[in-house]
Amino acid sequence: MSDRRKFLRKATALSSAALLSSVPIWARDLTVALQSSEGISADKMATEEEFWYYIQQAFTVSPGIINLNNGGVSPAPKTVQDAMKRYYDLSNEAPSYYMWRILDQGREPLRANLAKAAGASTEEIAINRNSSEGLETVIFGIQLKAGDEVVLSKQDYPNVINAFRQREKRDGIKLVWVNLELPSENEDYLVSQYTKAFTARTKLVNVTHVINWNGQVLPARKIADEAHKKNIEVLVDGAHSFAHLDYKVPDLGADYFATSLHKWLYAPIGSGMLYIKKEKIKNIYPMFAAADDPLKDDIRKFEALGTRPFFIEQAIGKAIEFYDMIGSERKFKRLHYLKNYWMERVKDLPNVRFNTSLSPKWSGAIGNIGFDGRKPGELDAFLMDKYKIHTTTVVWENIHGVRITPNIYTTIKNLDVLVEGITAFAKQAR
C-alpha cells in the first residue's frame, strides 16, 4: 500500500506540469506514469493498474473486441505505427533515393540497438522478416550430409518441422524426435528428453525456448550445455521469448537464434532478427545468395533480400525505445501476473485442465486451458460469440486447448470478462 500511495502522490504532482506540454495527451500521461514509478520494484508495479492504464493508452487497440491472441502477432504502439507510416510516405516521394540512400543508411545504427537489446555483438545480428525466415536460414544453410542426425521436438513450430523434413527428404539427414509431456516443471525430465536422443551422429539440436502452443518455457541453456559437451550445435527458436522473458540471447548458450520482432518487441508486422555466433557465420550458407563468397565471415550476407520494406525495418527502432522505456523485468512481471490472474480465478471450475504452468520459471504471458469432455474449439467459439473475446484453438500432438495470451495493454477489466466467460462455459458444459 505504501508503494501504491507513493505512485499516486508522484503522479498527481507531475500531472499538472504534463498538461502544459505540447506532446500528445497519451504520451504526456505515459511520461507521468514512468516518472511516478521510479523506485518501485517490478513485482510491485506488476499490479499497479494506474500505471498500466497509461501504457495501454500508447496502443490503438479496438474497444469492440478483447484481443487475447497476442501470441500470434502483437499490435504495435502508436509511436511505432507513426514511424512506419512516416517512413513509407518518405519512400514514396522518390523510392530509389529515399530507400537506398537515406533509410538504408539507418540499418547499422538499428543493428547496434538490436544487438544491445539482445546482449550480443553487432557482428552477430542480422535483420530479416520473421523467426521462420531466420530459423530456416540456418536449417537450410547449415552443412549436413546424409546420415547426420538432428534432434527436435514434436511440439516445435510447424515451419521448423517442415523445413527439417524437407532437408530429410532432399539430403538424407535423420530426424530424431522428442515427444514432451507438458506442462512440466521438472527440469531434469525436460533436459533428459533431449540428451537421451543424442548419439555420436547428432550434429544439431533444435530447442523452442517458449513453446507457442501452451507457453511452456524450456531450459534452453541446460540443454545447450549438454549438447556442447558432445560437440552438438544448438539452434534456439526464440519467437515467443525475446522481449517477453527477461534474458539476453547469449544466456541461452545458442549457436543460432531467431525471433519475430512483431510479437513481443511490438515492432511492425514483418520484422525479425537472426543471431549467429561470430565464429559460426562462415559455416552457414545464406538463404538468398549474396554477390560474393556465400561462406564469408559477415553477418550481413544474410540480408541479401533484394528490395525490401525499409519503412518497416527502420520503425523497429521505435519499438526498441518503447521496450527500453518499460524495462524487461517490469514487462515480464506484468505479463506473468496477467496470465496467472485469470488462471487462478478459474482453476477450481469442474473438469478444467491447464496445459500451462503458473510458475514464472516455466511460463510467461501465454496460457492454455481445456475442459475434459469438450473440444477446444467450443470454448474458443463461445468466448467470441458471447463475449467478443478473441483467442485461438490449439490441437497439436498431445496439446489440446484454447491458447489465451494477454499483453501489457490488457486490463484487469478485460480479464474479468474472460473469467466470466470461461465460468459461463463451464456451467454450460455441465
Backbone hydrogen bonds in HBPLUS format (Angstrom, degrees):
<---DONOR---> <-ACCEPTOR-->    atom                        ^
c    i                          cat <-CA-CA->   ^        H-A-AA   ^      H-
h    n   atom  resd res      DA  || num        DHA   H-A  angle D-A-AA Bond
n    s   type  num  typ     dist DA aas  dist angle  dist       angle   num
A0005-ARG N   A0001-MET O   2.90 MM   4  6.19 161.5  1.93 152.9 157.0     1
A0006-LYS N   A0002-SER O   2.94 MM   4  6.07 151.6  2.02 141.2 149.8     2
A0007-PHE N   A0003-ASP O   2.89 MM   4  6.15 156.8  1.94 149.5 154.8     3
A0008-LEU N   A0004-ARG O   3.03 MM   4  6.30 167.3  2.04 154.4 156.8     4
A0009-ARG N   A0005-ARG O   2.90 MM   4  6.04 159.0  1.94 150.3 156.0     5
A0010-LYS N   A0006-LYS O   3.10 MM   4  6.25 167.4  2.12 149.9 153.1     6
A0011-ALA N   A0007-PHE O   2.94 MM   4  6.12 156.6  1.99 149.7 157.1     7
A0012-THR N   A0008-LEU O   3.00 MM   4  6.11 158.9  2.05 146.1 151.0     8
A0013-ALA N   A0009-ARG O   3.07 MM   4  6.27 159.0  2.11 147.8 153.5     9
A0014-LEU N   A0010-LYS O   3.06 MM   4  6.20 147.1  2.17 144.9 153.1    10
A0015-SER N   A0011-ALA O   3.00 MM   4  5.95 139.7  2.16 145.5 155.3    11
A0018-ALA N   A0014-LEU O   3.13 MM   4  6.38 154.3  2.20 150.9 158.8    12
A0019-LEU N   A0015-SER O   3.06 MM   4  6.28 147.0  2.17 148.5 155.9    13
A0020-LEU N   A0017-ALA O   3.19 MM   3  5.52 147.0  2.31 104.7 113.7    14
A0021-SER N   A0018-ALA O   2.98 MM   3  5.27 159.9  2.02 111.0 117.6    15
A0028-ARG N   A0024-PRO O   2.94 MM   4  6.24 155.0  2.00 154.5 162.5    16
A0029-ASP N   A0025-ILE O   2.94 MM   4  6.20 167.5  1.96 161.0 163.1    17
A0030-LEU N   A0026-TRP O   3.05 MM   4  6.18 153.6  2.12 140.1 147.5    18
A0031-THR N   A0027-ALA O   2.93 MM   4  6.13 157.0  1.98 147.4 153.3    19
A0032-VAL N   A0028-ARG O   3.01 MM   4  6.31 158.3  2.06 150.1 155.8    20
A0033-ALA N   A0029-ASP O   2.92 MM   4  6.21 159.3  1.97 149.0 154.5    21
A0034-LEU N   A0030-LEU O   2.93 MM   4  6.17 161.7  1.96 153.8 157.9    22
A0035-GLN N   A0031-THR O   3.00 MM   4  6.19 165.0  2.03 152.0 156.0    23
A0036-SER N   A0032-VAL O   2.92 MM   4  6.04 149.5  2.01 146.7 155.9    24
A0037-SER N   A0033-ALA O   3.09 MM   4  6.25 124.4  2.41 138.1 151.3    25
A0037-SER N   A0034-LEU O   3.19 MM   3  5.20 141.8  2.35  96.3 107.0    26
A0038-GLU N   A0035-GLN O   3.48 MM   3  5.72 165.6  2.50 105.5 109.6    27
A0040-ILE N   A0037-SER O   3.09 MM   3  5.62 156.5  2.15 142.4 140.7    28
A0045-MET N   A0041-SER O   2.93 MM   4  6.20 160.3  1.97 151.2 157.3    29
A0046-ALA N   A0042-ALA O   3.04 MM   4  6.10 132.5  2.27 140.8 151.1    30
A0047-THR N   A0044-LYS O   3.31 MM   3  6.05 157.0  2.37 116.5 121.0    31
A0048-GLU N   A0045-MET O   3.11 MM   3  4.92 166.6  2.12 105.0 109.1    32
A0051-PHE N   A0048-GLU O   3.13 MM   3  5.63 121.7  2.49 110.0 122.5    33
A0052-TRP N   A0048-GLU O   3.32 MM   4  6.69 163.2  2.35 153.2 157.1    34
A0053-TYR N   A0049-GLU O   2.89 MM   4  5.99 136.7  2.08 145.5 156.9    35
A0054-TYR N   A0051-PHE O   3.10 MM   3  5.52 125.9  2.41 105.4 117.2    36
A0055-ILE N   A0051-PHE O   3.28 MM   4  6.71 148.2  2.39 140.7 149.8    37
A0056-GLN N   A0052-TRP O   2.92 MM   4  6.13 152.9  2.00 141.1 148.0    38
A0057-GLN N   A0053-TYR O   3.22 MM   4  6.57 141.8  2.37 140.3 149.5    39
A0058-ALA N   A0055-ILE O   3.01 MM   3  5.50 159.2  2.06 113.9 120.6    40
A0059-PHE N   A0056-GLN O   2.99 MM   3  5.66 167.5  2.01 122.5 126.1    41
A0078-LYS N   A0058-ALA O   2.74 MM  20  5.83 169.8  1.75 174.5 173.5    42
A0066-ILE N   A0388-LYS O   2.92 MM 322  6.25 173.1  1.92 163.3 165.7    43
A0390-HIS N   A0066-ILE O   2.89 MM 324  6.08 162.8  1.92 151.3 156.9    44
A0068-LEU N   A0390-HIS O   2.86 MM 322  5.48 147.9  1.96 144.3 155.0    45
A0405-THR N   A0068-LEU O   2.70 MM 337  4.78 177.2  1.70 134.0 133.1    46
A0072-GLY N   A0069-ASN O   3.40 MM   3  6.15 166.2  2.42 115.4 118.1    47
A0070-ASN N   A0405-THR O   3.33 MM 335  5.40 167.9  2.34 140.4 139.7    48
A0074-SER N   A0262-HIS O   3.07 MM 188  6.14 161.0  2.11 150.9 156.8    49
A0080-VAL N   A0077-PRO O   3.04 MM   3  5.55 128.3  2.31 111.8 123.9    50
A0081-GLN N   A0077-PRO O   3.14 MM   4  6.50 162.3  2.17 153.0 158.4    51
A0082-ASP N   A0078-LYS O   2.84 MM   4  5.98 167.8  1.86 156.9 159.9    52
A0083-ALA N   A0079-THR O   3.10 MM   4  6.18 154.1  2.17 136.4 143.3    53
A0084-MET N   A0080-VAL O   3.01 MM   4  6.24 165.5  2.03 154.5 157.7    54
A0085-LYS N   A0081-GLN O   3.02 MM   4  6.26 163.9  2.04 153.5 157.8    55
A0086-ARG N   A0082-ASP O   2.90 MM   4  6.04 155.4  1.96 146.4 153.7    56
A0087-TYR N   A0083-ALA O   2.91 MM   4  6.13 162.2  1.94 154.1 158.3    57
A0088-TYR N   A0084-MET O   2.90 MM   4  6.06 146.6  2.01 143.3 153.2    58
A0089-ASP N   A0085-LYS O   2.95 MM   4  6.18 161.4  1.99 148.9 153.0    59
A0090-LEU N   A0086-ARG O   3.01 MM   4  6.25 157.5  2.06 144.2 150.9    60
A0091-SER N   A0087-TYR O   2.91 MM   4  6.10 155.5  1.97 142.2 148.7    61
A0092-ASN N   A0088-TYR O   3.15 MM   4  6.44 147.3  2.27 146.3 153.9    62
A0093-GLU N   A0090-LEU O   3.08 MM   3  5.37 159.7  2.12 109.3 115.7    63
A0097-TYR N   A0094-ALA O   3.03 MM   3  5.58 127.2  2.32 116.9 130.6    64
A0098-TYR N   A0094-ALA O   2.90 MM   4  5.91 165.6  1.92 166.4 168.3    65
A0099-MET N   A0095-PRO O   2.84 MM   4  5.50 156.8  1.90 147.8 154.9    66
A0101-ARG N   A0097-TYR O   2.85 MM   4  5.31 146.8  1.96 136.9 147.9    67
A0103-LEU N   A0098-TYR O   2.81 MM   5  6.07 174.4  1.81 167.4 165.5    68
A0104-ASP N   A0099-MET O   2.91 MM   5  5.95 141.9  2.06 148.3 159.5    69
A0105-GLN N   A0102-ILE O   3.13 MM   3  5.48 141.5  2.29 104.7 115.6    70
A0106-GLY N   A0103-LEU O   2.92 MM   3  5.51 161.6  1.96 116.6 122.7    71
A0107-ARG N   A0104-ASP O   3.22 MM   3  5.58 166.6  2.24 112.2 114.2    72
A0110-LEU N   A0106-GLY O   3.08 MM   4  6.17 154.9  2.14 145.1 152.8    73
A0111-ARG N   A0107-ARG O   2.76 MM   4  5.98 154.3  1.83 149.9 157.5    74
A0112-ALA N   A0108-GLU O   2.99 MM   4  6.23 155.8  2.05 148.4 154.3    75
A0113-ASN N   A0109-PRO O   3.04 MM   4  6.35 151.6  2.13 144.0 151.2    76
A0114-LEU N   A0110-LEU O   2.88 MM   4  6.17 159.1  1.93 156.2 161.8    77
A0115-ALA N   A0111-ARG O   2.84 MM   4  6.02 159.0  1.89 149.4 155.8    78
A0116-LYS N   A0112-ALA O   3.02 MM   4  6.23 151.0  2.10 141.1 148.5    79
A0117-ALA N   A0113-ASN O   3.05 MM   4  6.32 158.7  2.10 144.6 149.9    80
A0118-ALA N   A0114-LEU O   2.85 MM   4  6.07 148.1  1.95 148.3 157.8    81
A0119-GLY N   A0115-ALA O   2.77 MM   4  5.78 123.5  2.08 139.1 153.9    82
A0120-ALA N   A0115-ALA O   2.88 MM   5  4.91 154.2  1.95 143.4 146.3    83
A0119-GLY N   A0116-LYS O   3.24 MM   3  4.99 136.8  2.44  90.7 102.7    84
A0249-VAL N   A0118-ALA O   2.84 MM 131  5.39 138.5  2.01 140.2 153.1    85
A0124-GLU N   A0121-SER O   3.01 MM   3  5.35 155.0  2.07 116.6 117.6    86
A0276-ILE N   A0124-GLU O   3.07 MM 152  5.25 151.0  2.15 136.9 145.9    87
A0126-ALA N   A0274-LEU O   2.80 MM 148  5.03 164.3  1.83 152.8 157.7    88
A0274-LEU N   A0126-ALA O   2.89 MM 148  5.03 165.9  1.91 148.0 151.2    89
A0128-ASN N   A0272-GLY O   2.99 MM 144  4.83 163.1  2.02 118.4 122.4    90
A0272-GLY N   A0128-ASN O   2.80 MM 144  4.83 149.7  1.89 123.9 116.2    91
A0134-GLY N   A0130-ASN O   3.19 MM   4  6.51 160.3  2.23 147.4 153.0    92
A0135-LEU N   A0131-SER O   2.77 MM   4  5.92 174.1  1.78 161.1 162.5    93
A0136-GLU N   A0132-SER O   2.87 MM   4  5.88 162.6  1.90 147.9 153.5    94
A0137-THR N   A0133-GLU O   2.92 MM   4  5.98 137.2  2.11 137.6 148.5    95
A0138-VAL N   A0134-GLY O   3.37 MM   4  6.74 151.9  2.45 143.8 149.1    96
A0139-ILE N   A0135-LEU O   2.87 MM   4  6.16 165.6  1.89 150.5 155.3    97
A0140-PHE N   A0136-GLU O   2.89 MM   4  5.75 167.7  1.91 142.2 145.6    98
A0141-GLY N   A0137-THR O   2.91 MM   4  5.58 126.1  2.21 125.4 140.0    99
A0142-ILE N   A0138-VAL O   2.84 MM   4  5.54 145.1  1.96 152.8 152.3   100
A0285-TYR N   A0141-GLY O   3.01 MM 144  4.27 170.7  2.02 117.0 116.3   101
A0148-ASP N   A0145-LYS O   3.00 MM   3  5.73 164.6  2.03 141.9 146.0   102
A0147-GLY N   A0172-GLY O   3.03 MM  25  6.27 158.2  2.08 130.9 131.1   103
A0174-LYS N   A0148-ASP O   2.79 MM  26  6.00 170.2  1.80 155.1 158.5   104
A0149-GLU N   A0201-ARG O   3.01 MM  52  5.54 170.4  2.02 135.4 132.4   105
A0203-LYS N   A0149-GLU O   2.86 MM  54  5.80 170.2  1.87 157.8 155.9   106
A0150-VAL N   A0174-LYS O   2.92 MM  24  6.34 151.1  2.00 162.9 170.1   107
A0176-VAL N   A0150-VAL O   2.85 MM  26  5.97 171.7  1.86 159.2 159.2   108
A0151-VAL N   A0204-LEU O   2.96 MM  53  6.45 156.7  2.02 152.9 157.4   109
A0206-ASN N   A0151-VAL O   2.86 MM  55  6.26 164.2  1.89 170.8 175.4   110
A0152-LEU N   A0176-VAL O   3.08 MM  24  6.40 159.4  2.12 162.7 166.3   111
A0178-VAL N   A0152-LEU O   2.82 MM  26  6.02 144.2  1.95 147.1 155.8   112
A0156-ASP N   A0153-SER O   3.14 MM   3  5.33 163.5  2.17 110.1 111.6   113
A0154-LYS N   A0178-VAL O   2.86 MM  24  6.16 155.9  1.92 172.2 172.1   114
A0160-VAL N   A0157-TYR O   3.02 MM   3  5.45 125.3  2.33 112.2 125.6   115
A0161-ILE N   A0157-TYR O   3.07 MM   4  6.37 163.4  2.10 156.3 161.5   116
A0162-ASN N   A0158-PRO O   2.82 MM   4  5.99 168.4  1.84 159.4 162.0   117
A0163-ALA N   A0159-ASN O   3.02 MM   4  6.07 147.5  2.13 135.6 144.2   118
A0164-PHE N   A0160-VAL O   3.07 MM   4  6.35 162.9  2.10 154.1 157.7   119
A0165-ARG N   A0161-ILE O   2.92 MM   4  6.19 152.9  2.00 147.3 155.9   120
A0166-GLN N   A0162-ASN O   2.95 MM   4  6.15 143.3  2.09 139.9 149.0   121
A0167-ARG N   A0163-ALA O   3.15 MM   4  6.54 153.1  2.22 145.5 152.0   122
A0168-GLU N   A0164-PHE O   2.86 MM   4  6.14 148.4  1.96 145.2 155.1   123
A0169-LYS N   A0165-ARG O   2.93 MM   4  6.16 156.7  1.98 145.4 150.5   124
A0170-ARG N   A0166-GLN O   2.84 MM   4  5.94 157.3  1.89 147.7 154.8   125
A0171-ASP N   A0167-ARG O   2.70 MM   4  5.33 160.3  1.74 140.5 147.2   126
A0172-GLY N   A0168-GLU O   3.03 MM   4  4.82 137.5  2.21 117.9 125.5   127
A0190-LEU N   A0186-ASN O   3.09 MM   4  6.41 167.9  2.11 157.6 160.2   128
A0191-VAL N   A0187-GLU O   2.94 MM   4  6.10 168.4  1.96 159.1 161.9   129
A0192-SER N   A0188-ASP O   2.92 MM   4  5.90 163.0  1.95 147.3 152.9   130
A0193-GLN N   A0189-TYR O   3.06 MM   4  6.23 145.2  2.18 149.5 157.3   131
A0194-TYR N   A0191-VAL O   3.07 MM   3  5.61 135.9  2.28 110.5 121.0   132
A0195-THR N   A0191-VAL O   3.05 MM   4  6.36 170.0  2.06 153.9 156.8   133
A0196-LYS N   A0192-SER O   2.88 MM   4  5.70 160.4  1.91 147.0 150.6   134
A0197-ALA N   A0194-TYR O   2.92 MM   3  5.32 142.4  2.07 107.8 119.2   135
A0198-PHE N   A0195-THR O   3.15 MM   3  5.24 156.1  2.21 103.4 110.7   136
A0202-THR N   A0199-THR O   3.13 MM   3  5.30 160.7  2.17 106.9 112.8   137
A0233-GLU N   A0203-LYS O   3.05 MM  30  6.14 161.6  2.08 136.7 133.6   138
A0205-VAL N   A0233-GLU O   2.94 MM  28  6.40 146.2  2.06 153.3 163.0   139
A0235-LEU N   A0205-VAL O   2.95 MM  30  6.20 172.9  1.96 162.8 164.6   140
A0207-VAL N   A0235-LEU O   2.84 MM  28  6.23 161.2  1.88 163.3 169.2   141
A0237-ASP N   A0207-VAL O   2.86 MM  30  6.14 158.6  1.91 143.9 150.8   142
A0209-HIS N   A0237-ASP O   3.02 MM  28  5.91 152.2  2.10 140.2 148.8   143
A0218-LEU N   A0209-HIS O   2.90 MM   9  5.28 164.5  1.93 150.2 154.1   144
A0211-ILE N   A0216-GLN O   2.90 MM   5  5.25 159.4  1.94 150.3 150.5   145
A0215-GLY N   A0211-ILE O   2.77 MM   4  5.16 144.3  1.90 163.2 167.8   146
A0217-VAL N   A0362-TRP O   3.06 MM 145  4.69 155.2  2.12 121.3 121.1   147
A0220-ALA N   A0218-LEU O   2.78 MM   2  5.47 131.2  2.02 111.3  95.6   148
A0223-ILE N   A0219-PRO O   3.11 MM   4  6.40 163.6  2.14 159.6 164.6   149
A0224-ALA N   A0220-ALA O   2.85 MM   4  6.00 159.8  1.89 151.5 157.9   150
A0225-ASP N   A0221-ARG O   2.85 MM   4  6.06 160.3  1.89 152.3 157.0   151
A0226-GLU N   A0222-LYS O   3.17 MM   4  6.37 159.6  2.21 144.4 149.3   152
A0227-ALA N   A0223-ILE O   2.93 MM   4  6.17 153.4  2.01 148.1 156.1   153
A0228-HIS N   A0224-ALA O   2.88 MM   4  6.11 162.5  1.91 156.1 160.0   154
A0229-LYS N   A0225-ASP O   3.23 MM   4  6.45 139.1  2.41 139.5 149.0   155
A0230-LYS N   A0227-ALA O   2.93 MM   3  5.43 146.7  2.05 110.8 120.7   156
A0232-ILE N   A0227-ALA O   2.97 MM   5  4.95 163.6  2.00 134.4 133.7   157
A0231-ASN N   A0228-HIS O   3.05 MM   3  4.67 165.4  2.07 103.8 104.7   158
A0255-ASP N   A0234-VAL O   3.01 MM  21  5.29 149.8  2.10 134.5 144.1   159
A0256-TYR N   A0234-VAL O   3.07 MM  22  6.39 149.7  2.17 161.1 163.2   160
A0236-VAL N   A0256-TYR O   2.87 MM  20  6.20 165.8  1.89 146.9 150.2   161
A0258-ALA N   A0236-VAL O   3.34 MM  22  6.89 147.7  2.45 164.1 173.0   162
A0238-GLY N   A0258-ALA O   2.87 MM  20  5.63 148.3  1.97 162.6 170.3   163
A0241-SER N   A0238-GLY O   3.22 MM   3  5.09 151.8  2.30  99.4 107.8   164
A0242-PHE N   A0238-GLY O   3.30 MM   4  5.82 172.2  2.31 148.3 146.6   165
A0244-HIS N   A0241-SER O   3.07 MM   3  5.03 155.2  2.13 125.8 123.4   166
A0245-LEU N   A0241-SER O   2.97 MM   4  5.38 156.8  2.02 139.9 146.5   167
A0251-ASP N   A0248-LYS O   2.88 MM   3  5.46 144.6  2.01 118.7 129.5   168
A0252-LEU N   A0249-VAL O   3.01 MM   3  5.77 162.8  2.04 125.2 129.6   169
A0253-GLY N   A0250-PRO O   3.14 MM   3  5.48 158.0  2.19 110.4 116.8   170
A0277-LYS N   A0255-ASP O   3.04 MM  22  5.42 167.3  2.06 153.0 154.9   171
A0257-PHE N   A0275-TYR O   2.91 MM  18  4.98 151.9  1.99 151.8 150.5   172
A0275-TYR N   A0257-PHE O   2.71 MM  18  4.98 175.2  1.71 160.4 160.0   173
A0259-THR N   A0273-MET O   2.98 MM  14  5.46 153.0  2.06 155.6 161.9   174
A0273-MET N   A0259-THR O   3.03 MM  14  5.46 160.6  2.07 148.5 151.3   175
A0261-LEU N   A0271-SER O   2.80 MM  10  5.39 144.7  1.92 128.7 138.2   176
A0267-ALA N   A0261-LEU O   3.00 MM   6  5.41 166.1  2.02 143.3 138.9   177
A0280-LYS N   A0277-LYS O   2.82 MM   3  5.34 153.6  1.89 119.4 128.3   178
A0281-ILE N   A0278-LYS O   3.37 MM   3  5.64 153.8  2.45 107.1 113.8   179
A0283-ASN N   A0280-LYS O   3.05 MM   3  5.61 156.9  2.10 116.9 124.1   180
A0284-ILE N   A0281-ILE O   3.21 MM   3  5.68 168.8  2.22 118.2 121.5   181
A0296-LYS N   A0293-ASP O   3.30 MM   3  5.48 150.3  2.39 116.9 113.9   182
A0301-LYS N   A0298-ASP O   3.09 MM   3  5.93 171.5  2.09 125.7 128.4   183
A0302-PHE N   A0299-ILE O   3.25 MM   3  6.08 169.7  2.26 119.9 122.9   184
A0303-GLU N   A0300-ARG O   3.03 MM   3  5.37 161.1  2.07 116.7 118.3   185
A0305-LEU N   A0303-GLU O   2.85 MM   2  5.51 134.3  2.06 106.2  92.3   186
A0310-PHE N   A0308-ARG O   2.94 MM   2  5.79 118.4  2.33 115.4  98.6   187
A0312-ILE N   A0309-PRO O   3.02 MM   3  5.50 137.3  2.21 110.2 121.0   188
A0313-GLU N   A0309-PRO O   3.20 MM   4  6.57 165.3  2.22 153.3 156.8   189
A0314-GLN N   A0310-PHE O   2.94 MM   4  6.04 172.9  1.95 157.0 157.9   190
A0315-ALA N   A0312-ILE O   3.24 MM   3  5.40 131.1  2.49  99.7 112.3   191
A0316-ILE N   A0313-GLU O   3.15 MM   3  5.62 158.0  2.20 110.0 116.8   192
A0317-GLY N   A0314-GLN O   3.34 MM   3  6.02 153.8  2.42 112.0 116.7   193
A0318-LYS N   A0315-ALA O   3.11 MM   3  5.53 134.7  2.32 108.2 118.0   194
A0319-ALA N   A0316-ILE O   2.97 MM   3  5.10 121.8  2.32  99.3 114.8   195
A0320-ILE N   A0316-ILE O   3.03 MM   4  6.44 150.8  2.12 154.0 162.3   196
A0321-GLU N   A0317-GLY O   3.13 MM   4  6.43 154.6  2.20 142.8 149.4   197
A0322-PHE N   A0318-LYS O   3.03 MM   4  6.29 154.9  2.09 143.7 149.9   198
A0323-TYR N   A0319-ALA O   2.96 MM   4  6.19 157.4  2.01 147.7 153.7   199
A0324-ASP N   A0320-ILE O   2.87 MM   4  6.10 165.1  1.89 155.0 158.7   200
A0325-MET N   A0321-GLU O   2.92 MM   4  6.06 148.1  2.03 142.8 151.9   201
A0326-ILE N   A0322-PHE O   3.21 MM   4  6.51 153.5  2.29 147.0 151.7   202
A0327-GLY N   A0323-TYR O   2.96 MM   4  6.09 174.1  1.96 158.7 160.7   203
A0331-LYS N   A0327-GLY O   2.96 MM   4  6.05 156.4  2.02 150.6 157.8   204
A0332-PHE N   A0328-SER O   3.05 MM   4  6.18 167.4  2.07 147.5 150.6   205
A0333-LYS N   A0329-GLU O   3.00 MM   4  6.18 168.3  2.02 155.3 158.6   206
A0334-ARG N   A0330-ARG O   3.15 MM   4  6.32 156.7  2.20 143.3 149.1   207
A0335-LEU N   A0331-LYS O   2.97 MM   4  6.23 166.2  1.99 156.5 160.2   208
A0336-HIS N   A0332-PHE O   2.92 MM   4  6.09 168.6  1.93 159.5 162.0   209
A0337-TYR N   A0333-LYS O   3.00 MM   4  6.07 153.0  2.07 140.2 148.3   210
A0338-LEU N   A0334-ARG O   2.96 MM   4  6.22 156.8  2.01 153.7 158.9   211
A0339-LYS N   A0335-LEU O   3.15 MM   4  6.45 161.2  2.19 148.9 153.2   212
A0340-ASN N   A0336-HIS O   3.01 MM   4  6.22 170.4  2.02 153.8 156.4   213
A0341-TYR N   A0337-TYR O   2.82 MM   4  5.90 140.5  1.97 144.1 155.7   214
A0343-MET N   A0339-LYS O   3.25 MM   4  6.41 163.4  2.28 148.8 153.7   215
A0344-GLU N   A0340-ASN O   2.87 MM   4  5.72 165.0  1.89 147.5 151.0   216
A0346-VAL N   A0343-MET O   3.26 MM   3  5.43 154.9  2.32 104.1 111.3   217
A0349-LEU N   A0346-VAL O   3.20 MM   3  5.58 169.8  2.21 117.6 119.4   218
A0352-VAL N   A0349-LEU O   3.36 MM   3  5.66 160.9  2.40 128.9 126.5   219
A0372-ASP N   A0351-ASN O   2.89 MM  21  5.25 157.4  1.94 151.4 153.3   220
A0353-ARG N   A0370-GLY O   2.71 MM  17  5.01 141.1  1.86 160.3 153.2   221
A0370-GLY N   A0353-ARG O   2.78 MM  17  5.01 150.7  1.86 151.3 158.8   222
A0355-ASN N   A0368-ASN O   2.82 MM  13  5.11 179.0  1.82 147.6 147.7   223
A0362-TRP N   A0359-SER O   3.10 MM   3  5.43 141.1  2.25 106.3 116.4   224
A0367-GLY N   A0404-ILE O   2.97 MM  37  5.21 157.1  2.02 146.0 153.1   225
A0404-ILE N   A0367-GLY O   2.71 MM  37  5.21 168.3  1.72 156.1 160.3   226
A0369-ILE N   A0402-VAL O   3.05 MM  33  5.33 157.2  2.10 139.2 141.6   227
A0402-VAL N   A0369-ILE O   2.75 MM  33  5.33 160.0  1.78 149.1 153.6   228
A0374-ARG N   A0371-PHE O   3.07 MM   3  5.56 157.7  2.12 139.3 137.8   229
A0378-GLU N   A0375-LYS O   2.99 MM   3  5.53 146.6  2.10 114.3 123.6   230
A0379-LEU N   A0376-PRO O   3.14 MM   3  5.57 122.5  2.49 108.3 120.3   231
A0380-ASP N   A0376-PRO O   3.13 MM   4  6.43 168.0  2.15 156.5 160.2   232
A0381-ALA N   A0377-GLY O   2.96 MM   4  6.01 164.8  1.99 142.9 146.8   233
A0382-PHE N   A0378-GLU O   2.96 MM   4  6.04 153.5  2.03 140.3 148.4   234
A0383-LEU N   A0379-LEU O   2.97 MM   4  6.13 165.3  1.99 156.5 158.7   235
A0384-MET N   A0380-ASP O   3.27 MM   4  6.52 153.0  2.35 142.9 149.9   236
A0385-ASP N   A0381-ALA O   2.83 MM   4  5.94 172.8  1.84 157.4 159.9   237
A0386-LYS N   A0382-PHE O   2.95 MM   4  5.80 166.1  1.97 149.0 153.4   238
A0387-TYR N   A0383-LEU O   3.04 MM   4  5.24 140.8  2.20 120.5 131.4   239
A0389-ILE N   A0383-LEU O   3.06 MM   6  5.27 166.5  2.08 119.2 122.2   240
A0388-LYS N   A0384-MET O   3.01 MM   4  4.21 140.6  2.17 114.9 118.3   241
A0392-THR N   A0403-ARG O   3.40 MM  11  5.46 151.0  2.50 146.0 151.5   242
A0403-ARG N   A0392-THR O   2.85 MM  11  5.46 152.8  1.93 169.0 170.9   243
A0394-VAL N   A0401-GLY O   2.79 MM   7  5.31 163.4  1.82 171.7 166.2   244
A0401-GLY N   A0394-VAL O   2.91 MM   7  5.31 159.3  1.95 149.9 154.8   245
A0396-TRP N   A0399-ILE O   3.02 MM   3  5.39 172.7  2.03 154.3 155.3   246
A0399-ILE N   A0396-TRP O   2.88 MM   3  5.39 168.5  1.89 142.2 145.1   247
A0410-THR N   A0407-ASN O   2.87 MM   3  5.25 158.2  1.92 114.7 122.1   248
A0414-ASN N   A0411-THR O   3.08 MM   3  5.12 120.3  2.46  94.4 108.5   249
A0415-LEU N   A0411-THR O   3.18 MM   4  6.60 153.8  2.25 144.2 150.7   250
A0416-ASP N   A0412-ILE O   2.82 MM   4  6.11 141.5  1.96 146.9 158.2   251
A0417-VAL N   A0413-LYS O   3.18 MM   4  6.46 147.9  2.29 143.7 150.7   252
A0418-LEU N   A0414-ASN O   3.11 MM   4  6.51 150.4  2.20 141.1 149.6   253
A0419-VAL N   A0415-LEU O   2.89 MM   4  6.16 161.6  1.92 149.3 153.1   254
A0420-GLU N   A0416-ASP O   2.99 MM   4  6.19 156.0  2.05 141.6 148.3   255
A0421-GLY N   A0417-VAL O   2.89 MM   4  6.15 153.5  1.96 147.5 155.0   256
A0422-ILE N   A0418-LEU O   2.86 MM   4  6.16 165.2  1.88 161.8 164.6   257
A0423-THR N   A0419-VAL O   2.95 MM   4  6.01 160.8  1.99 147.8 153.6   258
A0424-ALA N   A0420-GLU O   2.95 MM   4  6.12 154.5  2.01 143.7 150.8   259
A0425-PHE N   A0421-GLY O   2.97 MM   4  6.22 154.1  2.04 146.9 154.0   260
A0426-ALA N   A0422-ILE O   2.94 MM   4  6.21 155.4  2.00 147.5 154.1   261
A0427-LYS N   A0423-THR O   3.07 MM   4  6.37 154.6  2.14 147.6 153.6   262
A0428-GLN N   A0424-ALA O   2.98 MM   4  6.22 155.3  2.05 145.0 152.3   263
A0429-ALA N   A0425-PHE O   2.80 MM   4  6.01 147.6  1.90 148.6 158.1   264
A0430-ARG N   A0427-LYS O   3.26 MM   3  5.43 137.0  2.45  97.8 108.6   265
